Amino acid sequence: MSLTATVLVIDDEPQIRKFLRISLASQGYKVLEAGTGGEGLSQAAVGRPDLVVLDLGLPDMDGQQVLRELREWSQVPVLVLSVRASEVQKVEALDGGANDYVTKPFGIQEFLARVRALLRQVPQTQAEETAPQFGPLTVDLAYRRVTLEGQEVALTRKEYALIAQLARHPGRVITQQQLLKDIWGPTHVEDSHYLRIVVAHVRQKLGDDPTAPRFLVTEPGVGYRLIAPGQG
């Protein structure tokens, strides 16, 4: 990863943001800043940072929640920077998708070394698609919106979760069991009727004919996929 990498700092303390901005900029990084979790998620979607530095004590939402929402659509490396030093907090953050954890107060040289280490793990060609398109259908994973020919489609939480999961793997079949586990939980992997009902509702809302689908294809006995551009 080159030194032109972009780092997003999500921290509600202006002094910390200023200190990190100066320190990171001195190493050649471009720095984005956010003082709240909501602003941070928006910056992550729009700015496409190569690394996120995340404080857990934010005024509008807990940093653990920010991490969970970010991980719904992005695998950008996350370095947690927090005064919370307990093992429980560290384990929760790391299990929630954080790549590293540094407690405040911290040494800037160690912090910068950890930033370099995380950025080295990111392929230079990495470019996450936050709003994949399937013809006239757009699935905006960052803002949790689905639009068809420019008009937003009103979906329930489960209906959106189905489309979002398929959209993260364009053209690839996701098994019924995997969808049931991801959307309803591991105790529902045999409840295929739940999935059939949601698929039927999604098709109805998209005006998608199951006998000649434009978007959502059933692979009999296996699962479902969204038709990727150029794919039948």
N, C-alpha and C positions, 0 to 999 in steps of 0.2 A: 504494500500500500504506500503510495507516494505521500510526501509531506503536504500535499494539497488536499488531504482528507478533510471532511467536514465533521465537526464534533458539536453535538447538541447538548447544552448544559441545562438541565431542568432542576432549578433550586430556587426557593423563595427568598433567600438572603442575597440582597444586591451586592454586599461586600464579597461574598463567596463567588458570585458570578463574575464580578469584576476581576478578582484575583485569578480565577481560572481562565477568563478571557485573555488577560495579559500573558499568563504563563503559556497557554496553548498557542496564542498568536505568535509568541516569540519563537516557537518551534516550527512555524510555517503553516499551522492548521487554520482553516476557516472555522469560525465559531458562531453558532446560533444559540440564542438564549430564550428561556421561558421561565416565568415565575410561578406558574400553576401547572397542575397536571393536565387540565384541559388544553391549555395553550401548548404544553409540551407535546401532546398527542397530535395537535394540528401541525405544529412545526415539524414533527417527525414525518407526517404524511406529505407535506408540501416541500420541505427542504431536503428530503432524502439523505439524512446524515449517514456517515460511515460508522459512527459510534455515538451512543447516548450515555451521558453521565447523569445519573438519576438520584436525587435526594428522596428519602422516604417520607419526610415530614413536610408535606405540602399543604397549603391552606384549603384547597377545595376538595381534594381526594387523597387517600393514602397512596404513597408511592408503590406499594405492593399491587394496588388496583391498577395504577398506570401501567405497571409491568405486565399484568395479565391482559389488559386491553391491547397493549402494543403487540404482545405475542400472538394475538388472534390474527394478525395480518403481516407481521414483519419479524424477521430473524436478525435484525441489526444487533451487533454486540452491545450489551448494556453493562456499564460499570456503575454499581451502586456506591454512593458516597453518603454516609449517614452517621449521625451521632449514636444510633442504635447499635450497641456493641454486643448484645446477647447472642449466644449461639442459635437460639430459636429464631431470631430475626434473620440471621445470616442464612440459616438453612431454608427458611421460607422463601427468601429472595432467590437463592440459587436454585431451589426446586421450581420456583415460579418462572425461571427462564433467564435470570441474571447470569452474566458470564464471569463477573468478578465482584468483590465487595471490599471497600476500603472504609475504615471508620475515621470520623473526625475526632480530634484534630489529626492531620495527616502531613507527611513530608512531601513537598512538591516534586522532588526528584523521583521518589518512589511512585508517586501518582503518574508522572509522565512516562516512566518505564512501563507501568501497567497499561497505559494508553497505547504505547508502541507495540506491546506484546499482543493486545487484542486486535489492533489493526493489521498486524502481520498475519492473523488467522483468516482475514477476509479476502476472498479472491478479488483481484482488481476488476474482473469482469462482472462482479455481482451487481445486479440491478433488479430489485424486486418490483414486480408489477402490482401496484396497489389498487388498480381499477381495471382488471382484465375485461376485454370485450369479446362478445360472442355474436358477431353480426350487430343487429340493433340492440342487443342486450348488454348492459354494462353493470358489472358488480363492483361497487366501490367498497373495498374491504376496510379502508381507513375510516370512512364515514358511515359504514353500515347501511348503505343505500343501494337499491337495485332499480335501475331505470330501463324502460323499454321504449325505444324510439324517442328518447328524451323525456319521457313521462315517468315519474316515480311510481313503482309498484308497491302497493300496501301489502306487507307481509307480516305474519306473526313471527314470534321469536324462533320457533322451530322451523318455519318455512325459510326464513333468512339463513338460519344455521345450515340447512341442507344446501342451499345454493352457494353459500360462501365456501363450504367444505369442498364442493365439486369445482368451484371456480379457482381454488388454490392449486388444482391439478388439472389444467385444461386438457381435455381430450382423453384423460386417463380414467379407467374404471375404478371406482371406489366400491368395495364390497358392501353388501347390506349389513353384515356384522360390524364392519368398521364404522359405518354411518350411525348405526344404532348405538354403538359404544360411545362415539364422540358426541352425539347430540342428546341421547337420553341417559347415558351412563352404562357402566359395565354390567349392571344387573338386568339390562333390557336387550341383550344381544340376540335373544330368540323372539323378541316381540316384533316380527316383521310387519304385522298389520299396522302398527304405528307409522312405520315408514311409508307403506303403500298409501295410507290416507294423506299424509303430508305431500307426497309426490303428486297425488291426484289434485290436491288443492293448488299446488304450485303450477302444474300444467294448465289448470283452469284460468289462473290469474295471468299466465303468460300467453294464453290463447294457443297452446301447444298441443297439437294432435298426436297422441301416442302412436298412432299407426303410421304417421309421416312426420316425425318430430323435427322441429327447427333447432331446438335447444337441448332438451333433456331426453336422453336415450336410455332405455332399459336394456341391460344385457342379461337375458333370461338366465336365472339360476345363479347369477354372479352379483350384479349390483347396478350402478348407474354411472353415467358420465355426461358432462356437458360437451357439446360438439365444439371443438376448437376451430378457428378460422382455417378454411381449406380442408377440413376433415368432414367426411360423410357420416 
